[in-house]
Each structure stands twice: as C-alpha cells, then as structure tokens.
Amino acid sequence: MLVAGVVALGGGVAAMPLATHAEPAHGIAIYGEPALPQGFDHLPYANPDAPKGGTIRLAEPGGFDSLKPWVLKGNAAWGVGVHVAESLMMRSIDEPFTLYGLLAESVETAPDRTWVEFTLRPQAAFSDGSPVTVEDVMWSYETLGTQGHPRYLSAWSKIASMEQTGPRSVRFTFTESDRELPLLMGLRPILKKAQWKGKDFSESSLEAPIGSGAYVIDEVDPGRSISFRRNPGYWGKDLPLMAGVNNFDTIRYDYFGDANAMFEAFKAGEVNVWRELSAQRWATEYGFPLAARGDVVKAEIPNERPSGIVGLVMNSRNPIFDDWRVRQALIEMFNFRFINQTLNGGADPRITSYFSNSVLGMDHGPATGRVAELLAPFADDLPPGTIDGYSLPDGSDRAMDRAAIRRALALMEEAGWTIQDGRLKNAQGQPFQFEILLNQNGSAMRSGSEVQQIVNIYVEALRPLGITPRVTTLDSAQYVQRTNNYQFDMTWYERGLSLSPGTEQRLYWGSDGVTTPGSRNWMGMDSPAAEAMIDAMVDATTPEKFTTAVKALDRVLTAGRHVIPVSFSPISRLAHASDLKYPDELPIYGDWPGFLPEVWWQEAN
C-alpha cells in the first residue's frame, strides 16, 4: 500500500532525515503571506448571504465522449474537474497566487520550500460518504503523475518521496528547491482510489467519477448535455471558504454544433449566460426580444490579468517555419489594423506580448538592468529584437499593406524564398505551402465563424507574396487528435496566463514538448533561453526578481515570433438572464475559473 511508510521516487531519498520543522498554516502564498487571516469568514469576492437554489444553464461548443478530464485520451465534458473533484487547497482569484485549505486543514513547508506537508480535515469525505484518506491522496498523485495527462508529469518528476507522517498527514519532499511546487501540490485533484481499482486509469471513460466536490453528476447525454446536482450532504458546505459559493442546485451544460447555434439558444432563453467575444456584436446585436424586455442584461467584468497569447501559431517542427525571418514575414502580412477594424470596429487593443496588460509584460525598448543580465548569456542565439527591442508591425487601414509586403518579400528572400512564376519558391523550385488547421467550433475566446473570417482575410493578404495556404476545418474530436500530436502547420492558438506563472510554463514552452504528445508547446519551441528564464522565475526569492525573470521570458517568447497575435479585451462581456446575480466586489482576475458559476446565484422571482 502507498501509505505504508515512505514512497521513494529517487535513490536514497527515503533515508533522508526530516527537514527543519515549520508551522502549519491555513494558507500559502507564492510570495509573502496570504491576504486573508486565519479565521476569515468568506472570500472577498463571494456573497455569504447569497441564496441557494435554482438552475443555471451554460453552453459549450462541440461535444464530449468522456467524463475523465485527467487523462489525455478522449474529449472530456467541461465541468467534471471543476464541480466534482476537489484538491487539498483552493486558489483565491483575488490574489496573484494564494491557496487556502480545502480538503486540507493546514499546510506547512520548509523555508527553502524543499518539502510540503498537508493535513486532511477529519470531516473531508467523498460524495458517497466515504472519508478522503491519505491513501486516496497518495494514490491520486502517483496515478496522475504516471498515467494521467502530461500536464501532471512535470511536477510529479520533481517529487523525491511521498510520506504519510500521521493519520491524516502526507509530506512531499522535492528533488530541488522550488517556491511554486508546494502550491502546485495543493492543486492536484483528489480521486477515490477504490473506484479505479483494476481499471486502466489512462483510458477514456464515461463512468461517473466519485469526487468530494459540492456537486455530483446528475444526468449525462453523451456529446449533448451534462448536468450537475448540488450534493445536500456535501462535507464542506459550512467551511468559511465555501460561504456564498456553489449556490445553484443544478448546473447544466448543453453542447451545440457551433457558436451561432449557441447564441441563438441564448437569445431564445435556453441558455442563461453568453460570453460575448466580439466588441462589435456587443454594441450592435443585443436588441433581441429578451434583451429588449430586460430579461437579459449586459455586464462588463474588468480584470488585471495578463492578456495571454491568442492568434495563429506556426509549428516550427515544419522546416519552413524554423527560420525566424519566415515567421516575421508572415507576421508582417497579417494586417491587424485592417482586420481589427473590419471585424471588431477597432474596439479592442492588440496583444503586444504574452504578458501584456499586466505588470509582468515586457518593455518594448532595449532590455535594461537584470532583464538584460538574464538574457546576455544567450545573446548570440536569440532572434533580433529580443534584447535590443521588438514591436509588432503597425499595419494599415487598407486591406493591402504595401510597406508590409516589401518588408516580407525582403525577409523571405533572405531566408531563400523568391517569387517564381507567381509563386513563392526556394532555390530547388519547391513552393512555400502550408495548411491552416481550424476547429469548426472555434475556441474559448473566439467563435468558429470569427476565426474563419480572420483566416479568410489573412489568406487573401498572402496572395501578393505568392502564398496560398490550404485551410482545413475539422470537428472538435479530429482537431484535438491532430493538435495533441502536432499534426498541423499553422492553427489557432490560445494560452491564458496568470499573474503567477511558474513551472507550468515548461509545459507551454519547454523543449520536452517538441516531441511529447499533448503538451501545450504547439509551436515546437526549443529554446535554452526560455528554459533558463523559467528557471530564474521559479527560483526567484523576491517579487522583484520574479518580475524581471518573467519580463525576460516575455521577450524570448514575443521576439521568437511563433504566434501572430490578434486582439484581447481587458474586460469580459457577459450577457445573462436578469435573475442571475454576482457579488459587487470583483476579483483581480475578473471572469476567471472560480467566478462563474461558483459565486453567482439566482434571485427568486
């Protein structure tokens, strides 16, 4: 059994003496102390007086064939990992990166964060009434780390040992010092070991998982809908952390073929909330009857989080995209100003770097101070602009940007591509050709039709360069299969980023993702500089060192020219049924997981 003594994951670790004792605490922050003190009565962005009851109906694109979001195989239904399973600790979305005890009543860690120990609450229980045990915890961590989705592998590989230190306590000792690892350990889903005994955990499944969360799976129509029912016997309903949280009796997700069908369902009242991704439509298309009567209202939720990166990613595993000059030429040909004005009325600003809209975003002039010092050892291998400054092209108000075409042609010629017989070819006469792969259902931030419109304008813009990409649109299942295995040349790409980036950045940009299926390194980055900046970020001991390391990483990513960025919105535009409410105090992350539907409620008529 895993709980028998120490589970050693590296030679000799089991015999290591325990580190210096630390004090158990109710929470843990990446830097400094948690904002909420021991004994706080509710989260600041939750309304403890919110009424319980009612139903909220949400919409998702595509379909699903699995209820197991923790493995690579299958297309899992949204909400299972959010509403059914819980972790040892819960993240506050009103702080950059702070966790408070959920299944765990306390957390303690060494000053150098080489280990972390959690103590379970005695009342913590799964929805079937069985207690959550240390054995369940240890089994969950090992199983996710060895059979689960690749996103769990990085942190698991840094665990030297797991040890049960008491009837309700478990300690993780790490192979290295890492400020973030204790927090990551607090966020792994805890599953019931007995449910999966004798089964291949890595396989997709429609078996309803047993979790400890506030909801249980109620009804499932595979590919079409899933509903979650609030568990009246939920073990944690009286925790201060849960005051004003999980207010709906039923949360239902209906799946639709595309965003247009979703919007029509919302206008008909079959869906209660619509996240509007188009500023132009937000301004012009909300005169339908339910909105005109006041049964649907509009809300704008601000945030202070990084923009992340959204746009068209170029897969450098394809040799034609391995040259930064080619990637820059294709960026030049993307006339953002014209596209943004045509599709969005020019309302939203462009993403200028991966961490723009936040204090972590790079400066676009020459690197100075510690940022320059961090990048200096890699200067000879970094693309131009990384250290001396890089900005995206301005674009033109007209569809054809002649200055951009001249710059792009010059870059392509430098890279060995010239126009021959009306087509861009190399010295061997091979044409420059590639495929743009799209998901017919769009993405979390853009509808399929909007992405298609952006791509259509871009394809036309490439013609003067002698390039005619092939555009292939697939259903969600086929699209996931191909992107998981990097079988694309260019595709739509979205990566949300937080105010506390950490070791997950290796999954996004690390060299292991060049060949490992299922990583988020879709561009195929293999950059020692990026990995060194991630190391510096993770090893930072002060907020100042952390910020400069992220700014340096932002430079490597942005000047790497892997993604053609589009616009972002510093607000979330949510239209919703008028009887749905949310607290007046908004978290710094805005409309982020943990906000909708968690702290919303339904007002009685």
NORDA-V38515 format. One record per backbone hydrogen bond with DSSP energy under -1.0 kcal/mol. CO is the residue of the C=O (numbers start at 1). NH is the residue of the N-H. If there is no record, write none. Layout:
co=CO nh=NH
co=CO nh=NH
//
This chain:
co=1 nh=4
co=3 nh=5
co=5 nh=164
co=7 nh=162
co=10 nh=13
co=13 nh=16
co=25 nh=107
co=26 nh=101
co=28 nh=99
co=37 nh=40
co=43 nh=46
co=47 nh=50
co=54 nh=249
co=54 nh=250
co=56 nh=252
co=57 nh=272
co=58 nh=254
co=60 nh=256
co=66 nh=77
co=68 nh=71
co=70 nh=149
co=75 nh=65
co=75 nh=66
co=79 nh=83
co=80 nh=84
co=80 nh=85
co=83 nh=215
co=84 nh=213
co=86 nh=190
co=87 nh=103
co=88 nh=102
co=88 nh=104
co=90 nh=100
co=93 nh=589
co=97 nh=30
co=98 nh=92
co=99 nh=28
co=100 nh=90
co=103 nh=121
co=106 nh=119
co=107 nh=25
co=108 nh=117
co=110 nh=113
co=114 nh=174
co=115 nh=110
co=116 nh=172
co=117 nh=108
co=118 nh=170
co=119 nh=105
co=119 nh=106
co=121 nh=124
co=124 nh=132
co=126 nh=129
co=130 nh=126
co=133 nh=137
co=134 nh=138
co=135 nh=139
co=136 nh=140
co=137 nh=141
co=138 nh=142
co=139 nh=143
co=140 nh=144
co=141 nh=145
co=142 nh=146
co=143 nh=147
co=149 nh=152
co=150 nh=153
co=152 nh=156
co=153 nh=157
co=155 nh=158
co=156 nh=159
co=158 nh=175
co=160 nh=9
co=161 nh=173
co=162 nh=7
co=163 nh=171
co=168 nh=120
co=169 nh=165
co=169 nh=166
co=170 nh=118
co=171 nh=163
co=172 nh=116
co=173 nh=160
co=173 nh=161
co=180 nh=184
co=181 nh=185
co=184 nh=187
co=186 nh=89
co=193 nh=196
co=196 nh=199
co=199 nh=201
co=200 nh=203
co=205 nh=67
co=211 nh=127
co=214 nh=231
co=216 nh=229
co=219 nh=227
co=221 nh=224
co=221 nh=225
co=224 nh=255
co=225 nh=221
co=226 nh=253
co=227 nh=218
co=228 nh=251
co=229 nh=216
co=231 nh=234
co=234 nh=237
co=236 nh=239
co=239 nh=242
co=240 nh=243
co=242 nh=245
co=247 nh=53
co=249 nh=230
co=250 nh=56
co=251 nh=228
co=252 nh=58
co=253 nh=226
co=254 nh=60
co=256 nh=62
co=258 nh=262
co=259 nh=263
co=260 nh=264
co=261 nh=265
co=262 nh=266
co=263 nh=267
co=264 nh=268
co=265 nh=270
co=266 nh=269
co=272 nh=577
co=274 nh=575
co=278 nh=282
co=279 nh=283
co=280 nh=284
co=281 nh=285
co=288 nh=292
co=289 nh=293
co=290 nh=295
co=290 nh=296
co=295 nh=578
co=297 nh=576
co=299 nh=574
co=301 nh=572
co=309 nh=495
co=310 nh=566
co=311 nh=493
co=312 nh=564
co=313 nh=491
co=315 nh=318
co=318 nh=321
co=319 nh=322
co=323 nh=327
co=324 nh=328
co=325 nh=329
co=326 nh=330
co=327 nh=331
co=328 nh=332
co=329 nh=333
co=331 nh=334
co=333 nh=335
co=334 nh=336
co=335 nh=339
co=336 nh=340
co=337 nh=341
co=338 nh=342
co=339 nh=343
co=340 nh=344
co=340 nh=346
co=341 nh=345
co=344 nh=347
co=349 nh=568
co=353 nh=356
co=354 nh=308
co=356 nh=307
co=358 nh=361
co=368 nh=372
co=369 nh=373
co=370 nh=374
co=371 nh=375
co=372 nh=376
co=375 nh=378
co=376 nh=379
co=378 nh=381
co=383 nh=386
co=385 nh=389
co=387 nh=367
co=401 nh=405
co=402 nh=406
co=403 nh=407
co=404 nh=408
co=405 nh=409
co=406 nh=410
co=407 nh=411
co=408 nh=412
co=409 nh=413
co=410 nh=414
co=411 nh=415
co=412 nh=417
co=413 nh=416
co=418 nh=425
co=420 nh=423
co=423 nh=420
co=424 nh=432
co=425 nh=418
co=426 nh=429
co=430 nh=426
co=431 nh=433
co=434 nh=470
co=435 nh=490
co=436 nh=472
co=438 nh=474
co=439 nh=442
co=446 nh=443
co=447 nh=451
co=448 nh=452
co=449 nh=453
co=450 nh=454
co=451 nh=455
co=452 nh=456
co=453 nh=457
co=454 nh=458
co=455 nh=459
co=456 nh=460
co=457 nh=461
co=458 nh=462
co=460 nh=463
co=462 nh=465
co=462 nh=467
co=463 nh=466
co=466 nh=424
co=470 nh=436
co=472 nh=438
co=474 nh=440
co=475 nh=479
co=476 nh=480
co=477 nh=481
co=478 nh=482
co=479 nh=483
co=480 nh=484
co=482 nh=487
co=483 nh=486
co=484 nh=518
co=486 nh=488
co=489 nh=315
co=490 nh=437
co=491 nh=313
co=493 nh=311
co=495 nh=309
co=502 nh=505
co=503 nh=506
co=504 nh=508
co=505 nh=509
co=506 nh=510
co=507 nh=520
co=510 nh=513
co=511 nh=514
co=512 nh=515
co=512 nh=516
co=516 nh=519
co=520 nh=522
co=521 nh=524
co=523 nh=316
co=527 nh=531
co=528 nh=532
co=529 nh=533
co=530 nh=534
co=531 nh=535
co=532 nh=536
co=533 nh=537
co=534 nh=538
co=535 nh=539
co=538 nh=179
co=542 nh=546
co=543 nh=547
co=544 nh=548
co=545 nh=549
co=546 nh=550
co=547 nh=551
co=548 nh=552
co=549 nh=553
co=550 nh=554
co=551 nh=555
co=552 nh=556
co=553 nh=557
co=554 nh=558
co=555 nh=559
co=558 nh=561
co=562 nh=314
co=564 nh=312
co=566 nh=351
co=570 nh=303
co=572 nh=301
co=573 nh=276
co=574 nh=299
co=575 nh=274
co=576 nh=297
co=577 nh=580
co=579 nh=603
co=581 nh=601
co=587 nh=590
co=588 nh=304
co=590 nh=592
co=592 nh=595
co=595 nh=599
co=598 nh=246
co=601 nh=581
//
